[in-house]
Amino acid sequence: MKLPLSLLAFFLSAFVTFATAAPATSRPNFIVIVADDLGWGDISANGHPHIRTPHIDRLATEGIRFTSCYSTAPVCSPSRVGLLTGRNPNRAGIYEWIANASADWIAKERSRHLVHMRRDEVTLPRLLQRAGYATAMSGKWHCNSRFNDPAQPQPGDAGFDHWFATQNNAAPSHLNPINFVRNGQPVGRLEGYSCQIVANEAITWLDQQQREDPSKPFFLYVAFHEPHEPVASPPDLVARHRPHTANADQAEYFANVENMDRAIGQLLDTLDRLQLAENTLVLFTSDNGPEATFRYPGTSRSYGSPGPLRGMKLWTTEAGSRVPGVLRWPGHVQAGQVTDEPFSALDLLPTFCALAQADIPTDLPLDGADFRPSLNGQPIERARPLFWVYFNAPNDQRVALRDGPWKLLAKLDHGKVPMLDNITTATAPRVRQAKLTDFSLYNLASDLGETRDLSQQEPERVKALSQKLDTLYRDLTATMHIWPDEPLVP
């Protein structure tokens, strides 16, 4: 049967339209927004009495708020590497925050100048890039010690088509930073506050990406510097908080969180303007818990709140890695949900790849799980419980596990293993041979602040959970990347 040319042209046009539009409509866009050192209690949705975060709250109101959202580590660099790889960051050899190799003091540290996310690590942006996604990052990188240096991989090597980043913090502060690099080219002094600068770069990229190929789905990683020191905030926000704060430094911190929230509002407005909100999954979280005002010089404005949680940043107790977590995905996530289902940044890679129809290497062991069931109130099916090993934790129990409502903490050899900021050929045997001892057990469902140790009342549960944790610890320490003991060569 012969079709009239006009009808044939119609069918051909419809086919072409469907073929080009299908990838964008069937696969969501992703935006991951990460704050820096933001405590669980620092957003108004989680009950802060003074800080107002209407745009973060909007995400929660229009989506789901995870009250048991966890970062992959209680400190920045490991947390970011874990998020990007879907694996415990120790496996990648990232045990502590990554210092700039050019820092004067780094020569005294054990091979800290070598540390970076290696080129052969399988990352979420790389997998999405291979699946046809446009990828970009804007903000804090902190995944290598030699930033913008061919000696180590850079964000582009991890799968980002476009990147605009700093190695660590915005310098000299959040105001008018001078240390951003765009796709390998330093950009010099920039006017304004870091969070707005980071958001504007992301918005510019989104506009360009939509002009060039609106049918192409995208992954955008926005890593704010706020509210990590050195803090700088708009005077109008600082003035608003001064009457109810203990001092000017606390007002500066509260204002800093709100300034970041303003930048998030700019991003959300852009999604609305570009009509992208309906098909874009937006996740907001933090890299770890809040900093303390006394830990090192320059933290006088670190007034972050852990809320009801025990500890702070660096601790393996809840406040170190339980962080704010909100997710919005219109049409796929019922608005206004609140869930206490444990959710981890480790879960992003397997979930996003499933949604994007991106292939994950079959021989790649992941520590995260597909979190899609939790979006409908169902438990996440985990092959292994969530666990953390942070060898440099200030609390003696440096190994932790979360399994259901239960939290188990353990020392290494009764606390005799020293604090370690890197694992090298010299220190690896010590941690691999260490035994897990001195267990504490908490039921987080009834004791969020970890105030009642139930290890004596629940010996059988301690036995079962400690066996799980020991298996996880042995596997992790056997497979973690070990750095050679090498002196820093000028």
URQUILIN-V331577 format. One record per residue. N is the residue number from 1. SS is DSSP state (alpha for helix, beta for strand, coil for the rest). PSI is psi in whole degrees, -180 to 180 (* if undefined). Layout:
# URQUILIN-V331577
n:N ss:SS psi:PSI
n:N ss:SS psi:PSI
This chain:
# URQUILIN-V331577
n:1 ss:coil psi:131
n:2 ss:coil psi:132
n:3 ss:coil psi:143
n:4 ss:coil psi:147
n:5 ss:alpha psi:-36
n:6 ss:alpha psi:-40
n:7 ss:alpha psi:-39
n:8 ss:alpha psi:-41
n:9 ss:alpha psi:-37
n:10 ss:alpha psi:-47
n:11 ss:alpha psi:-42
n:12 ss:alpha psi:-42
n:13 ss:alpha psi:-43
n:14 ss:alpha psi:-39
n:15 ss:alpha psi:-45
n:16 ss:alpha psi:-42
n:17 ss:alpha psi:-45
n:18 ss:alpha psi:-43
n:19 ss:alpha psi:-38
n:20 ss:alpha psi:-29
n:21 ss:alpha psi:-24
n:22 ss:alpha psi:-45
n:23 ss:alpha psi:-39
n:24 ss:alpha psi:-38
n:25 ss:alpha psi:-28
n:26 ss:alpha psi:-17
n:27 ss:coil psi:130
n:28 ss:coil psi:160
n:29 ss:beta psi:158
n:30 ss:beta psi:134
n:31 ss:beta psi:121
n:32 ss:beta psi:120
n:33 ss:beta psi:123
n:34 ss:beta psi:123
n:35 ss:beta psi:167
n:36 ss:coil psi:114
n:37 ss:coil psi:27
n:38 ss:coil psi:124
n:39 ss:coil psi:160
n:40 ss:alpha psi:-37
n:41 ss:alpha psi:13
n:42 ss:alpha psi:1
n:43 ss:coil psi:151
n:44 ss:alpha psi:-28
n:45 ss:alpha psi:-26
n:46 ss:alpha psi:11
n:47 ss:coil psi:15
n:48 ss:coil psi:134
n:49 ss:coil psi:-18
n:50 ss:coil psi:-40
n:51 ss:coil psi:133
n:52 ss:coil psi:123
n:53 ss:coil psi:71
n:54 ss:alpha psi:-30
n:55 ss:alpha psi:-38
n:56 ss:alpha psi:-42
n:57 ss:alpha psi:-35
n:58 ss:alpha psi:-43
n:59 ss:alpha psi:-42
n:60 ss:alpha psi:-42
n:61 ss:alpha psi:-36
n:62 ss:coil psi:1
n:63 ss:coil psi:-123
n:64 ss:beta psi:139
n:65 ss:beta psi:123
n:66 ss:beta psi:112
n:67 ss:coil psi:-15
n:68 ss:coil psi:57
n:69 ss:beta psi:133
n:70 ss:beta psi:141
n:71 ss:coil psi:167
n:72 ss:coil psi:-7
n:73 ss:coil psi:161
n:74 ss:coil psi:16
n:75 ss:coil psi:160
n:76 ss:alpha psi:-64
n:77 ss:alpha psi:-49
n:78 ss:alpha psi:-39
n:79 ss:alpha psi:-43
n:80 ss:alpha psi:-40
n:81 ss:alpha psi:-40
n:82 ss:alpha psi:-41
n:83 ss:alpha psi:-43
n:84 ss:alpha psi:-24
n:85 ss:alpha psi:-16
n:86 ss:coil psi:17
n:87 ss:coil psi:152
n:88 ss:coil psi:128
n:89 ss:alpha psi:-21
n:90 ss:alpha psi:-30
n:91 ss:alpha psi:-32
n:92 ss:alpha psi:-1
n:93 ss:coil psi:23
n:94 ss:coil psi:101
n:95 ss:coil psi:-18
n:96 ss:coil psi:171
n:97 ss:coil psi:145
n:98 ss:coil psi:118
n:99 ss:coil psi:153
n:100 ss:coil psi:127
n:101 ss:coil psi:-18
n:102 ss:coil psi:-5
n:103 ss:coil psi:141
n:104 ss:alpha psi:-40
n:105 ss:alpha psi:-12
n:106 ss:alpha psi:-23
n:107 ss:alpha psi:-21
n:108 ss:alpha psi:-10
n:109 ss:coil psi:155
n:110 ss:coil psi:95
n:111 ss:coil psi:24
n:112 ss:alpha psi:-26
n:113 ss:alpha psi:-16
n:114 ss:alpha psi:-18
n:115 ss:coil psi:131
n:116 ss:beta psi:163
n:117 ss:coil psi:113
n:118 ss:coil psi:159
n:119 ss:coil psi:-29
n:120 ss:coil psi:2
n:121 ss:coil psi:133
n:122 ss:coil psi:121
n:123 ss:coil psi:157
n:124 ss:alpha psi:-50
n:125 ss:alpha psi:-34
n:126 ss:alpha psi:-42
n:127 ss:alpha psi:-41
n:128 ss:alpha psi:-37
n:129 ss:alpha psi:-45
n:130 ss:alpha psi:-25
n:131 ss:coil psi:7
n:132 ss:coil psi:11
n:133 ss:coil psi:146
n:134 ss:beta psi:139
n:135 ss:beta psi:142
n:136 ss:beta psi:151
n:137 ss:beta psi:149
n:138 ss:beta psi:122
n:139 ss:beta psi:-140
n:140 ss:beta psi:125
n:141 ss:coil psi:-71
n:142 ss:coil psi:34
n:143 ss:coil psi:14
n:144 ss:beta psi:161
n:145 ss:coil psi:-16
n:146 ss:coil psi:85
n:147 ss:coil psi:138
n:148 ss:coil psi:43
n:149 ss:coil psi:127
n:150 ss:coil psi:-10
n:151 ss:coil psi:-21
n:152 ss:coil psi:156
n:153 ss:coil psi:148
n:154 ss:coil psi:176
n:155 ss:alpha psi:-36
n:156 ss:alpha psi:-32
n:157 ss:alpha psi:-20
n:158 ss:alpha psi:-1
n:159 ss:coil psi:11
n:160 ss:coil psi:121
n:161 ss:coil psi:-39
n:162 ss:beta psi:136
n:163 ss:beta psi:144
n:164 ss:beta psi:108
n:165 ss:beta psi:165
n:166 ss:beta psi:158
n:167 ss:coil psi:-50
n:168 ss:coil psi:-114
n:169 ss:coil psi:159
n:170 ss:coil psi:135
n:171 ss:coil psi:144
n:172 ss:coil psi:-13
n:173 ss:coil psi:-171
n:174 ss:coil psi:-23
n:175 ss:beta psi:124
n:176 ss:coil psi:56
n:177 ss:coil psi:156
n:178 ss:coil psi:2
n:179 ss:coil psi:21
n:180 ss:coil psi:148
n:181 ss:beta psi:134
n:182 ss:beta psi:113
n:183 ss:coil psi:43
n:184 ss:coil psi:-6
n:185 ss:beta psi:117
n:186 ss:beta psi:139
n:187 ss:coil psi:-6
n:188 ss:coil psi:-163
n:189 ss:coil psi:134
n:190 ss:coil psi:145
n:191 ss:coil psi:136
n:192 ss:coil psi:-172
n:193 ss:beta psi:146
n:194 ss:alpha psi:-44
n:195 ss:alpha psi:-38
n:196 ss:alpha psi:-37
n:197 ss:alpha psi:-45
n:198 ss:alpha psi:-45
n:199 ss:alpha psi:-41
n:200 ss:alpha psi:-38
n:201 ss:alpha psi:-44
n:202 ss:alpha psi:-41
n:203 ss:alpha psi:-43
n:204 ss:alpha psi:-43
n:205 ss:alpha psi:-42
n:206 ss:alpha psi:-44
n:207 ss:alpha psi:-45
n:208 ss:alpha psi:-42
n:209 ss:alpha psi:-38
n:210 ss:alpha psi:-33
n:211 ss:alpha psi:-41
n:212 ss:alpha psi:-42
n:213 ss:alpha psi:81
n:214 ss:coil psi:-15
n:215 ss:coil psi:-9
n:216 ss:coil psi:125
n:217 ss:coil psi:162
n:218 ss:beta psi:157
n:219 ss:beta psi:121
n:220 ss:beta psi:123
n:221 ss:beta psi:114
n:222 ss:beta psi:110
n:223 ss:beta psi:96
n:224 ss:coil psi:154
n:225 ss:coil psi:-22
n:226 ss:coil psi:146
n:227 ss:coil psi:36
n:228 ss:coil psi:144
n:229 ss:coil psi:155
n:230 ss:coil psi:120
n:231 ss:coil psi:140
n:232 ss:coil psi:133
n:233 ss:coil psi:156
n:234 ss:coil psi:136
n:235 ss:alpha psi:-34
n:236 ss:alpha psi:-36
n:237 ss:alpha psi:-39
n:238 ss:alpha psi:-45
n:239 ss:alpha psi:-36
n:240 ss:alpha psi:-32
n:241 ss:alpha psi:-16
n:242 ss:alpha psi:-38
n:243 ss:coil psi:-27
n:244 ss:coil psi:20
n:245 ss:coil psi:159
n:246 ss:coil psi:-30
n:247 ss:coil psi:176
n:248 ss:alpha psi:-32
n:249 ss:alpha psi:-41
n:250 ss:alpha psi:-39
n:251 ss:alpha psi:-38
n:252 ss:alpha psi:-41
n:253 ss:alpha psi:-48
n:254 ss:alpha psi:-42
n:255 ss:alpha psi:-34
n:256 ss:alpha psi:-42
n:257 ss:alpha psi:-43
n:258 ss:alpha psi:-33
n:259 ss:alpha psi:-40
n:260 ss:alpha psi:-40
n:261 ss:alpha psi:-37
n:262 ss:alpha psi:-42
n:263 ss:alpha psi:-37
n:264 ss:alpha psi:-38
n:265 ss:alpha psi:-38
n:266 ss:alpha psi:-42
n:267 ss:alpha psi:-44
n:268 ss:alpha psi:-39
n:269 ss:alpha psi:-36
n:270 ss:alpha psi:-41
n:271 ss:alpha psi:-41
n:272 ss:alpha psi:-45
n:273 ss:alpha psi:-39
n:274 ss:coil psi:3
n:275 ss:coil psi:44
n:276 ss:coil psi:-10
n:277 ss:alpha psi:-37
n:278 ss:alpha psi:-27
n:279 ss:alpha psi:25
n:280 ss:beta psi:121
n:281 ss:beta psi:120
n:282 ss:beta psi:126
n:283 ss:beta psi:132
n:284 ss:beta psi:134
n:285 ss:beta psi:-171
n:286 ss:beta psi:157
n:287 ss:coil psi:-25
n:288 ss:coil psi:-177
n:289 ss:coil psi:-175
n:290 ss:coil psi:147
n:291 ss:coil psi:157
n:292 ss:coil psi:153
n:293 ss:coil psi:-11
n:294 ss:coil psi:1
n:295 ss:coil psi:-37
n:296 ss:coil psi:161
n:297 ss:coil psi:135
n:298 ss:coil psi:5
n:299 ss:coil psi:24
n:300 ss:coil psi:-17
n:301 ss:coil psi:12
n:302 ss:coil psi:78
n:303 ss:coil psi:40
n:304 ss:coil psi:154
n:305 ss:coil psi:127
n:306 ss:coil psi:0
n:307 ss:coil psi:-134
n:308 ss:coil psi:5
n:309 ss:coil psi:157
n:310 ss:coil psi:136
n:311 ss:coil psi:-165
n:312 ss:coil psi:-168
n:313 ss:coil psi:144
n:314 ss:coil psi:-21
n:315 ss:coil psi:149
n:316 ss:coil psi:-2
n:317 ss:coil psi:177
n:318 ss:alpha psi:-41
n:319 ss:alpha psi:-20
n:320 ss:alpha psi:-36
n:321 ss:alpha psi:-7
n:322 ss:beta psi:122
n:323 ss:beta psi:168
n:324 ss:coil psi:145
n:325 ss:beta psi:116
n:326 ss:beta psi:145
n:327 ss:beta psi:134
n:328 ss:beta psi:133
n:329 ss:coil psi:87
n:330 ss:coil psi:137
n:331 ss:coil psi:-12
n:332 ss:coil psi:-24
n:333 ss:coil psi:123
n:334 ss:coil psi:132
n:335 ss:coil psi:149
n:336 ss:coil psi:15
n:337 ss:beta psi:148
n:338 ss:beta psi:127
n:339 ss:beta psi:145
n:340 ss:coil psi:11
n:341 ss:coil psi:125
n:342 ss:coil psi:128
n:343 ss:beta psi:138
n:344 ss:beta psi:150
n:345 ss:coil psi:-20
n:346 ss:coil psi:-24
n:347 ss:alpha psi:-10
n:348 ss:alpha psi:-46
n:349 ss:alpha psi:-54
n:350 ss:alpha psi:-34
n:351 ss:alpha psi:-48
n:352 ss:alpha psi:-39
n:353 ss:alpha psi:-37
n:354 ss:alpha psi:-44
n:355 ss:alpha psi:-33
n:356 ss:alpha psi:-3
n:357 ss:coil psi:42
n:358 ss:coil psi:134
n:359 ss:coil psi:134
n:360 ss:coil psi:133
n:361 ss:coil psi:132
n:362 ss:coil psi:-21
n:363 ss:coil psi:14
n:364 ss:coil psi:109
n:365 ss:coil psi:127
n:366 ss:coil psi:150
n:367 ss:coil psi:-11
n:368 ss:coil psi:179
n:369 ss:coil psi:164
n:370 ss:coil psi:117
n:371 ss:coil psi:6
n:372 ss:alpha psi:-37
n:373 ss:alpha psi:-33
n:374 ss:alpha psi:-21
n:375 ss:alpha psi:-16
n:376 ss:alpha psi:24
n:377 ss:coil psi:13
n:378 ss:coil psi:154
n:379 ss:coil psi:149
n:380 ss:coil psi:131
n:381 ss:coil psi:110
n:382 ss:coil psi:131
n:383 ss:coil psi:-28
n:384 ss:coil psi:147
n:385 ss:coil psi:164
n:386 ss:beta psi:137
n:387 ss:beta psi:157
n:388 ss:beta psi:138
n:389 ss:beta psi:111
n:390 ss:coil psi:102
n:391 ss:coil psi:-11
n:392 ss:coil psi:20
n:393 ss:coil psi:138
n:394 ss:coil psi:-23
n:395 ss:coil psi:145
n:396 ss:coil psi:-27
n:397 ss:coil psi:96
n:398 ss:coil psi:5
n:399 ss:beta psi:135
n:400 ss:beta psi:152
n:401 ss:beta psi:141
n:402 ss:beta psi:119
n:403 ss:beta psi:107
n:404 ss:coil psi:-134
n:405 ss:coil psi:-2
n:406 ss:beta psi:137
n:407 ss:beta psi:125
n:408 ss:beta psi:131
n:409 ss:beta psi:148
n:410 ss:beta psi:148
n:411 ss:beta psi:167
n:412 ss:beta psi:116
n:413 ss:alpha psi:51
n:414 ss:alpha psi:29
n:415 ss:alpha psi:10
n:416 ss:coil psi:-17
n:417 ss:coil psi:124
n:418 ss:coil psi:163
n:419 ss:coil psi:133
n:420 ss:coil psi:128
n:421 ss:coil psi:-2
n:422 ss:coil psi:153
n:423 ss:coil psi:120
n:424 ss:beta psi:-179
n:425 ss:coil psi:-25
n:426 ss:coil psi:-34
n:427 ss:coil psi:-17
n:428 ss:alpha psi:-45
n:429 ss:alpha psi:-36
n:430 ss:alpha psi:-46
n:431 ss:alpha psi:-29
n:432 ss:alpha psi:-31
n:433 ss:alpha psi:-12
n:434 ss:coil psi:145
n:435 ss:coil psi:147
n:436 ss:beta psi:126
n:437 ss:beta psi:175
n:438 ss:beta psi:62
n:439 ss:beta psi:145
n:440 ss:beta psi:144
n:441 ss:beta psi:134
n:442 ss:beta psi:143
n:443 ss:beta psi:103
n:444 ss:coil psi:-20
n:445 ss:coil psi:-31
n:446 ss:coil psi:-7
n:447 ss:coil psi:73
n:448 ss:coil psi:-29
n:449 ss:coil psi:6
n:450 ss:coil psi:55
n:451 ss:coil psi:-18
n:452 ss:coil psi:106
n:453 ss:coil psi:118
n:454 ss:coil psi:14
n:455 ss:coil psi:-33
n:456 ss:coil psi:-34
n:457 ss:coil psi:-21
n:458 ss:coil psi:61
n:459 ss:alpha psi:-36
n:460 ss:alpha psi:-37
n:461 ss:alpha psi:-41
n:462 ss:alpha psi:-43
n:463 ss:alpha psi:-48
n:464 ss:alpha psi:-46
n:465 ss:alpha psi:-36
n:466 ss:alpha psi:-32
n:467 ss:alpha psi:-41
n:468 ss:alpha psi:-47
n:469 ss:alpha psi:-38
n:470 ss:alpha psi:-41
n:471 ss:alpha psi:-44
n:472 ss:alpha psi:-41
n:473 ss:alpha psi:-43
n:474 ss:alpha psi:-42
n:475 ss:alpha psi:-44
n:476 ss:alpha psi:-49
n:477 ss:alpha psi:-24
n:478 ss:alpha psi:-27
n:479 ss:alpha psi:-6
n:480 ss:coil psi:150
n:481 ss:coil psi:133
n:482 ss:coil psi:132
n:483 ss:beta psi:143
n:484 ss:coil psi:154
n:485 ss:coil psi:102
n:486 ss:coil psi:133
n:487 ss:coil psi:154
n:488 ss:coil psi:122
n:489 ss:coil psi:120
n:490 ss:coil psi:*
